[in-house]
Amino acid sequence: MKIAIDGYEANVKQRLGSSQVAFELLKNLEQIDRVNEYTILLPSPPLEDLPEARTGFKYKVLKPKRLWTQIALPLYLYTSKTKPDLFFSPTHYLPRFAPSKVKKVVTIFDLSFLHFPEMFIKDDLWKLRNWTKLSIKTADRIITISNFSKQDIIEQYGIDESKITVAYPGYDEDKFKVQSSRLARFAKRASRAKRAKFKVEEAKRKYKSGDNYIIYIGTLQPRKNLLRLINVVAKIEGLNLVVVGKSSGEGREGWMYKDILEQPKLLGIEDRVIFTGFVEVEELQLLLSGSLALIQPSLWEGFGIPVVEAMACGVSVLASDVSSLPEVIGEAGLLFDPYSEDQMEQAIRLIANDKKLRLRLAKLGTKQAEKFSYEKMARTVLKVFEAL
């Protein structure tokens, strides 16, 4: 089978969320499938960390880059001499036009834009509403990333559930793992623990996190509920908040984030809220490992990849009790009402003051993280391809 894949979002340097998933899917499909023939469609030459081209796995750069999904992709699908049997978009949108003989599979991450339209920029909201609806209706199969999102798609668009397959994302298993300094709490490995602790301390110094901090990882946008989180941190003396996330730059950016950046100063805690910007994965897992906990206070999540990354690192998790987060976390974290600052504060104080609780959740988290992997996701997606 000839398979064409939209590789646009996978081909960026600073990957977060959907671009990270797209990259990992390409990498794992290349590793597990030597039968089908893949053409990865890109608006620019492939970055060095994408899988190497080989027989059965090649790249093709399409122009124009402007309106690439709705112009360049349809032109290729109609005019290519070797038309694909199947087209896959790992990132929310299908082209408006495509040959009827080409099977189409799209990934829909979540429908937060339908539930919180006021939290999206006007132009983005128009695309999300219209292009997502079109993609869902024209797709032969839909991939989504949680059972919660699957049910939401069914309810919002009236899609038969047999058309939708859940494929959980994973995490980088080589990078996100229990540091020896944490491992030493479970088993005595003193020399490794010292080396790991040194690296963690270096990362803390670089980003000026202090020793007593919780960490948030994700884009800066209203849906992430960071204003409430900052308000709560202001009430807890001696606690810092490290915010790892992009406001602008290459790859997926945040939006409507000005108030988030200004809030710490308004509350007089600008020295306790550290905005790091994008952090490379090698340092990210060190900052995670040095934290008291990861906090995910979002009002809506399709999955929540940082939650799994934290659990894999043996870091306890605090998260809102809405959307997909309870499904992903299971019993391995503390949940709170994201609209209640009192509940959020109580959860943070509990985790900050109870070392035994942190260790118990860390053990549960490492076990829970084993349920998720990008290889499993890729194999699930491949089964969808082969069923068409």
C-alpha positions in Angstrom: 0.0 0.0 0.0 1.2 3.5 -0.9 0.8 5.9 2.1 1.2 9.6 2.0 1.6 11.5 5.3 1.3 15.2 6.0 4.7 15.8 7.8 4.3 19.6 8.2 4.1 19.7 12.0 6.7 17.0 12.5 9.2 19.1 10.6 9.8 21.9 13.2 12.7 22.3 15.7 10.8 23.0 18.9 8.2 20.3 19.1 5.3 20.4 21.6 2.0 18.7 21.7 0.7 17.8 18.3 4.0 18.4 16.5 5.7 16.1 19.0 3.1 13.4 18.4 3.5 13.8 14.6 7.3 13.4 14.8 7.1 10.3 17.0 4.5 8.7 14.7 6.8 9.2 11.7 9.8 7.8 13.6 7.9 4.7 14.9 6.1 3.9 11.6 9.4 4.0 9.8 10.8 1.5 12.4 7.9 -1.0 12.6 6.6 -1.1 9.0 8.8 -2.4 6.1 5.9 -3.5 4.0 4.1 -0.4 3.0 5.6 2.5 1.0 5.6 5.9 2.7 5.9 9.4 1.2 6.3 12.1 3.8 5.0 15.4 2.4 6.8 18.5 3.7 6.8 22.3 3.0 10.5 22.4 3.5 13.5 20.0 3.5 13.4 17.4 6.3 15.2 18.2 9.5 18.2 16.1 10.5 16.4 14.2 13.3 13.6 12.9 11.1 14.1 9.3 10.0 16.6 8.8 7.2 15.0 8.3 3.8 15.2 4.7 2.5 13.5 2.5 0.0 9.9 2.5 1.0 10.2 5.7 3.1 10.9 8.9 1.3 10.3 12.7 1.6 8.8 15.1 -0.9 8.8 18.9 -0.6 5.7 20.6 -1.9 5.1 24.2 -2.8 3.6 26.7 -2.1 4.1 26.9 1.7 1.2 29.4 2.1 -2.1 27.6 2.6 -0.1 24.4 2.2 -2.8 22.1 3.5 -5.4 23.4 1.2 -3.4 24.1 -2.0 -0.1 22.1 -2.1 -1.5 18.8 -0.7 -4.6 18.6 -3.0 -2.4 19.4 -6.0 -0.1 16.6 -5.1 -2.9 14.1 -4.4 -4.5 14.8 -7.8 -1.4 15.2 -10.0 1.1 12.7 -8.6 2.0 10.0 -11.1 2.1 7.4 -8.3 -1.1 8.3 -6.4 -1.2 7.1 -2.8 -3.8 4.6 -1.7 -4.1 6.4 1.6 -3.5 9.8 3.0 -2.8 10.4 6.7 -2.9 13.7 8.6 -1.5 13.3 12.1 -2.4 16.9 12.9 -6.2 17.8 12.8 -6.8 18.8 9.2 -7.4 17.1 5.9 -7.2 18.9 2.6 -10.6 20.2 1.4 -10.2 18.3 -1.9 -8.7 14.9 -2.6 -9.4 12.1 -5.1 -12.3 9.9 -3.9 -10.2 6.8 -4.5 -7.6 7.9 -1.9 -8.6 6.8 1.6 -8.2 9.5 4.2 -7.3 9.2 7.9 -7.1 12.2 10.2 -6.0 12.7 13.9 -8.3 14.9 16.0 -6.7 15.7 19.4 -9.5 17.5 21.2 -12.4 19.8 20.6 -11.6 22.4 23.2 -12.3 25.1 20.7 -16.0 24.2 20.7 -16.2 24.3 24.5 -14.0 27.4 25.1 -14.2 29.5 21.9 -13.4 32.7 23.8 -10.0 31.3 24.6 -8.9 31.2 20.9 -7.7 33.8 18.5 -10.5 34.7 16.0 -8.6 33.4 12.8 -7.5 30.2 14.5 -11.0 29.6 15.8 -12.5 29.9 12.3 -10.0 27.3 11.0 -10.6 25.0 13.9 -14.4 25.1 13.6 -14.6 24.8 9.8 -11.6 22.7 8.8 -12.1 20.3 11.7 -15.7 19.7 10.8 -14.8 19.2 7.2 -12.0 16.8 8.1 -14.2 14.7 10.3 -16.9 14.4 7.7 -14.6 13.5 4.8 -12.3 11.2 6.7 -12.7 7.4 6.2 -11.3 6.9 9.7 -10.5 9.2 12.7 -7.6 8.7 15.2 -8.0 10.4 18.5 -5.9 10.3 21.6 -8.2 9.4 24.5 -11.6 7.8 25.1 -12.8 11.1 26.4 -12.0 12.8 23.1 -13.6 9.9 21.2 -16.9 10.4 23.1 -16.7 14.2 22.6 -16.3 13.7 18.8 -19.3 11.4 18.7 -21.5 13.8 20.7 -20.4 17.0 18.8 -20.5 15.6 15.3 -22.8 12.6 15.4 -20.0 10.3 14.1 -20.4 6.5 14.4 -18.0 5.2 17.0 -16.8 2.5 14.7 -15.2 5.2 12.6 -13.0 6.4 15.5 -10.0 4.6 17.0 -8.2 5.7 20.2 -4.4 5.6 20.0 -2.8 6.9 23.2 0.4 9.0 22.7 3.5 8.0 24.7 6.8 9.6 25.7 10.5 9.5 24.8 11.5 6.4 26.8 15.2 7.1 26.4 14.9 10.6 27.9 12.1 10.5 30.4 12.9 8.0 33.0 13.6 7.9 36.8 16.8 9.7 37.6 19.3 7.8 39.7 18.9 10.5 42.4 15.2 9.5 42.7 15.9 5.8 42.1 18.2 5.9 45.1 15.1 6.4 47.2 13.9 3.0 46.1 17.3 1.3 45.8 20.7 2.2 47.1 22.8 3.3 44.1 24.9 6.0 45.6 27.5 6.8 42.9 24.9 7.0 40.1 22.7 9.1 42.4 25.4 11.6 43.0 26.0 12.1 39.3 22.4 12.5 38.6 21.8 14.9 41.4 24.7 17.0 40.1 23.0 17.3 36.7 19.7 18.2 38.3 21.3 20.9 40.5 23.0 22.3 37.4 19.7 22.7 35.7 18.2 24.3 38.7 20.9 26.9 38.8 20.7 27.6 35.1 16.9 28.3 35.3 17.0 29.8 38.8 14.2 27.5 40.0 15.3 27.2 43.6 14.9 23.9 45.5 11.2 24.1 46.4 9.2 24.3 43.2 6.4 22.7 41.2 6.6 22.7 37.4 4.1 23.3 34.6 4.9 22.2 31.0 2.9 23.3 28.0 2.1 26.2 25.7 1.0 29.5 27.3 -2.7 30.0 26.5 -5.9 30.7 28.5 -7.2 27.1 28.5 -4.2 26.0 30.5 -5.6 27.9 33.5 -2.3 29.5 34.5 -3.8 32.7 36.0 -5.5 30.7 38.7 -2.3 28.6 39.3 -0.2 31.8 39.7 -2.8 33.2 42.1 -2.5 30.0 44.2 1.3 30.0 44.2 1.1 33.6 45.6 -0.6 32.2 48.7 2.0 29.6 49.4 5.1 31.1 50.9 8.4 29.5 50.0 7.1 27.8 46.9 8.3 28.6 43.4 6.6 27.8 40.1 8.6 26.9 37.0 6.6 27.5 33.8 8.1 25.7 30.8 6.3 26.7 27.8 6.4 28.8 24.6 4.8 32.2 24.0 6.4 32.6 20.6 9.1 31.2 18.4 9.5 28.3 16.0 7.0 25.5 16.2 3.8 25.6 18.1 3.3 28.9 19.9 1.1 30.1 22.7 -1.6 32.8 22.3 -3.4 35.3 24.5 -0.6 35.0 27.0 0.1 38.7 27.9 -1.9 38.5 31.2 -0.1 35.3 32.2 3.3 36.9 31.8 2.2 40.0 33.8 0.3 38.3 36.6 3.3 37.4 38.8 4.4 41.1 38.9 0.9 42.3 39.8 1.0 39.9 42.7 4.5 40.8 43.8 5.9 37.2 43.2 7.9 37.8 40.0 10.9 36.3 41.7 9.0 33.1 42.5 7.4 32.4 39.0 10.1 31.5 36.5 9.2 31.5 32.8 11.8 29.5 31.0 10.5 29.5 27.5 11.1 26.4 25.4 13.5 23.9 27.1 15.3 21.1 25.3 14.2 17.6 26.4 17.6 16.8 28.0 17.2 19.7 30.4 13.5 19.4 30.7 13.7 15.9 32.3 16.2 17.3 34.8 13.9 20.2 35.8 11.1 17.6 36.1 13.2 15.3 38.3 14.2 18.2 40.6 10.6 19.3 41.2 8.2 18.5 44.0 5.5 17.8 41.4 4.2 18.5 37.9 1.0 20.4 37.9 -1.5 20.4 35.0 -4.3 22.7 35.9 -5.9 22.8 32.4 -9.6 23.4 31.9 -9.5 20.9 29.0 -7.0 18.4 27.6 -7.2 15.8 24.9 -4.5 13.8 26.6 -1.8 15.6 28.5 1.6 14.4 27.4 3.6 16.2 30.1 1.6 14.2 32.7 3.0 10.9 31.3 6.5 12.3 31.0 6.4 13.3 34.7 5.1 9.9 35.8 7.8 8.2 33.7 10.4 10.3 35.6 9.1 9.3 39.0 7.6 12.7 39.6 4.3 13.0 41.4 1.4 14.7 39.5 -1.2 17.2 40.4 -4.0 17.7 37.8 -7.4 19.0 37.2 -10.2 16.5 37.4 -11.7 17.3 33.9 -11.7 15.9 30.4 -9.1 13.2 29.7 -6.8 13.8 32.6 -8.4 11.3 35.1 -8.3 8.7 32.3 -4.6 9.2 31.7 -3.5 9.6 35.4 -5.6 6.8 36.9 -4.8 6.5 40.6 -1.3 7.9 40.2 -2.0 11.6 41.0 -3.9 14.1 43.0 -6.9 15.7 41.2 -8.7 19.0 41.9 -11.4 21.1 40.5 -9.6 23.5 38.1 -12.1 26.3 38.8 -11.5 26.1 42.6 -8.4 27.9 43.8 -9.0 26.5 47.2 -8.9 22.9 46.0 -5.8 23.6 43.9 -4.1 25.2 46.9 -5.0 22.3 49.1 -3.6 19.8 46.6 -0.3 21.7 46.2 0.2 22.1 50.0 -0.5 18.4 50.5 2.0 17.2 48.0 4.6 19.8 49.1 4.4 18.9 52.7 4.1 15.1 52.5 7.2 13.3 51.3 5.7 9.8 51.8 2.8 10.8 49.6 5.1 12.0 46.9 7.0 8.8 46.9 3.8 6.7 46.8 2.5 8.6 43.9 5.9 8.4 42.1 5.8 4.6 42.3 2.2 4.5 41.1 3.1 6.9 38.3 6.0 4.9 36.9 3.7 1.9 36.7 1.0 4.0 35.0 3.4 5.4 32.5 4.2 1.9 31.2 0.7 1.9 29.6 1.7 4.5 27.1 4.3 4.4 24.3 4.6 5.8 20.8 5.4 2.4 19.4 2.0 1.2 20.7 0.4 4.3 19.2 2.1 3.7 15.8 1.0 0.0 15.8 -2.6 1.0 16.5 -2.5 3.6 13.6 -0.9 1.0 11.3 -3.8 -1.4 12.0 -6.2 1.4 11.0 -4.4 1.9 7.7 -4.4 -1.8 7.0 -8.1 -2.2 7.7 -9.0 0.3 4.9 
